[in-house]
Amino acid sequence: MDIRKSRTLSEDVLNTLRERIISGEFASGAPLRQNPLAKELGVSPIPVREALVQLESEGLVVSKPHHGSVVASLSLDDIVEVFEIRAYLEVPLLRRAIHNITERALEEAKEVLEEFDDALLQQKVQEYGRLNWQFHSLLYRPANRPQTIALAQAYHVRADRYTRVQLRNIGGGVRSQKEHRQLLILCRERDEEGAAKMLERHILAAGRELVDFLADMDKDKRP
């Protein structure tokens, strides 16, 4: 067996299932049965099983006794906690990184924001999470804390399916991009205190706005 091909196949299955969950194609609570998924994707059940284990570690899937794997649901309190954890992880990363961010990384971050503008304009919803994390990770990478960065990325992924709804429906992308640009300016100026405060406000405000939006959606669904 070609190990590289096997690894690529497993990654393809993982990425496909992750995107279907984040995009909302697989709704919260939806069952994820290995054999039907394997048949649909044209693979054996093994890479599907491996993908479900990984997605469970990312908080996107839960295993229920006698029911197998289902798409995880997040309560409003869970969402608040996700954004609080993001702030807890990311603000120290930025503090540690800010004096070591290269001009090249700052230019790359600027280019990502321009690409993000295009994605928002064209409503390329599937690109939002990738570009958001790409921007933030460029600022955090010089902290040289790969495990903390990996944790932060996992929480970005966990919130992404809800953030997409927010950006698409309430114009959150305009506010988010304005704050991203302010953060980039503060990083260029090596203003550690200002950048840390800006980032914390940015993350926590996004969480509150998202919770308010989802709570309003829930009210509208009630008879």
C-alpha positions in Angstrom: 0.0 0.0 0.0 1.2 3.5 -0.8 1.2 5.2 2.6 1.1 8.7 1.0 -2.0 7.8 -1.0 -3.6 6.4 2.1 -2.9 9.5 4.1 -4.2 11.7 1.3 -7.4 9.7 1.1 -7.9 10.0 4.8 -7.3 13.7 4.7 -9.7 14.1 1.8 -12.5 12.3 3.7 -11.8 14.3 6.9 -11.9 17.6 5.0 -15.1 16.7 3.1 -16.9 15.7 6.3 -15.6 18.7 8.2 -16.8 21.1 5.4 -20.2 19.5 5.3 -20.7 20.0 9.0 -19.3 23.6 9.1 -21.4 24.6 6.0 -24.6 23.3 7.7 -25.2 20.6 5.1 -25.0 18.2 8.0 -27.2 19.8 10.7 -26.7 19.7 14.4 -27.8 16.2 15.7 -27.7 14.6 12.3 -26.5 11.0 12.3 -23.1 10.2 10.7 -23.3 6.5 9.8 -20.0 5.0 8.6 -21.1 2.6 6.0 -23.5 4.9 4.1 -20.9 7.7 4.2 -18.2 5.3 3.0 -20.4 4.2 0.1 -21.3 7.7 -0.9 -17.6 8.8 -0.8 -16.4 5.7 -2.6 -14.0 4.6 0.2 -13.8 1.9 2.8 -15.3 2.5 6.2 -11.8 2.9 7.7 -11.0 6.5 6.6 -14.5 7.5 7.6 -14.1 6.0 11.0 -10.7 7.8 11.4 -12.3 11.1 10.2 -15.1 10.8 12.8 -12.6 10.3 15.6 -10.7 13.4 14.5 -13.9 15.4 14.2 -14.9 14.4 17.6 -11.6 15.7 19.0 -12.4 19.0 17.2 -15.8 19.2 18.9 -17.8 18.9 15.7 -19.0 15.3 16.3 -20.1 13.4 19.4 -20.5 9.7 19.9 -23.7 8.5 21.6 -24.1 5.0 23.0 -26.3 2.8 20.7 -26.6 5.7 18.2 -23.1 6.1 16.8 -21.7 9.5 15.8 -23.9 12.6 15.3 -23.1 16.2 14.5 -22.4 18.1 17.7 -24.7 20.9 18.9 -23.6 24.0 20.7 -25.8 25.7 23.2 -25.6 29.5 23.5 -23.6 29.1 26.7 -21.2 26.8 24.8 -20.7 29.4 22.1 -19.9 32.1 24.7 -17.4 29.7 26.2 -15.8 29.0 22.9 -15.1 32.7 22.3 -13.9 33.2 25.9 -11.4 30.4 25.3 -10.3 31.9 22.1 -9.6 35.2 23.8 -7.8 33.4 26.6 -5.5 31.6 24.1 -5.1 34.2 21.4 -4.4 37.4 23.4 -1.2 36.0 25.1 -0.2 34.6 21.7 -0.3 38.0 20.2 1.5 39.6 23.1 4.3 37.1 22.7 4.4 37.4 18.9 3.9 41.1 18.2 7.6 42.3 18.5 8.7 39.5 16.2 6.2 39.8 13.4 8.1 40.4 10.2 7.2 43.0 7.6 6.7 40.2 5.2 4.1 38.5 7.5 2.3 41.9 7.9 2.1 42.3 4.2 0.8 38.7 3.8 -1.8 39.5 6.5 -2.8 42.6 4.5 -3.2 40.5 1.3 -5.4 38.0 3.2 -7.7 40.8 4.3 -8.0 41.9 0.7 -8.9 38.4 -0.3 -11.4 38.3 2.6 -13.0 41.5 1.2 -13.5 39.8 -2.1 -15.0 36.7 -0.4 -17.4 38.8 1.5 -18.4 40.8 -1.6 -19.0 37.6 -3.6 -20.5 35.8 -0.6 -18.0 32.9 -0.8 -19.2 31.7 2.6 -17.0 28.6 2.5 -13.9 30.9 2.4 -14.7 32.9 5.5 -13.3 30.6 8.2 -10.1 29.8 6.2 -9.3 33.4 5.6 -10.1 34.5 9.1 -7.8 31.9 10.6 -5.1 32.6 8.0 -5.1 36.3 9.0 -5.0 35.5 12.8 -2.4 32.8 12.5 0.0 35.0 10.6 0.0 37.3 13.6 0.4 34.5 16.1 3.0 32.3 14.4 6.1 34.3 15.7 5.0 33.5 19.3 6.6 30.1 18.7 3.9 28.3 20.6 2.7 25.6 18.1 0.6 23.7 20.6 -1.3 26.8 21.8 -1.8 27.8 18.2 -3.2 24.4 17.3 -5.7 24.7 20.2 -6.7 28.2 19.0 -7.2 26.8 15.5 -9.4 24.0 16.9 -11.7 26.6 18.5 -11.8 28.6 15.3 -13.0 25.5 13.5 -15.6 24.8 16.2 -17.2 28.2 15.9 -16.8 28.5 12.1 -20.2 27.0 11.1 -22.0 29.6 13.4 -19.7 32.4 12.4 -20.6 31.8 8.7 -24.2 32.3 9.5 -23.5 35.5 11.4 -21.3 37.0 8.6 -23.8 36.1 5.9 -26.9 37.4 7.6 -26.1 40.4 9.8 -23.2 42.1 8.0 -20.7 41.1 10.7 -18.0 40.9 8.0 -17.9 44.6 7.6 -17.3 45.2 11.4 -14.9 42.2 11.6 -12.8 43.5 8.7 -12.6 47.0 10.1 -11.3 45.5 13.4 -8.9 43.3 11.5 -7.4 46.4 9.8 -7.2 48.3 13.1 -5.4 45.3 14.7 -3.0 45.1 11.8 -2.1 48.8 12.2 -1.5 48.2 15.9 0.8 45.3 15.1 2.8 47.4 12.6 3.2 50.0 15.4 4.3 47.2 17.8 1.7 48.5 20.2 1.4 45.4 22.4 -1.1 46.8 24.9 -3.3 48.4 22.3 -3.3 45.3 20.0 -4.0 43.0 23.0 -7.0 45.0 24.0 -8.2 45.3 20.4 -8.0 41.6 19.9 -9.8 40.8 23.1 -12.7 43.2 22.2 -12.8 41.8 18.7 -13.2 38.2 19.8 -15.6 38.7 22.7 -17.8 41.1 20.7 -18.0 38.6 17.9 -19.2 36.0 20.4 -21.8 38.3 21.9 -23.1 39.4 18.5 -23.3 35.8 17.4 -25.2 34.6 20.5 -27.7 37.5 20.2 -28.3 36.7 16.5 -28.8 33.0 17.2 -31.1 33.8 20.2 -33.2 36.0 17.9 -33.3 33.2 15.3 -34.6 30.8 18.0 -37.3 33.2 19.0 -38.5 33.6 15.4 -38.8 29.8 15.1 -41.1 29.6 18.1 -44.9 29.6 17.5 
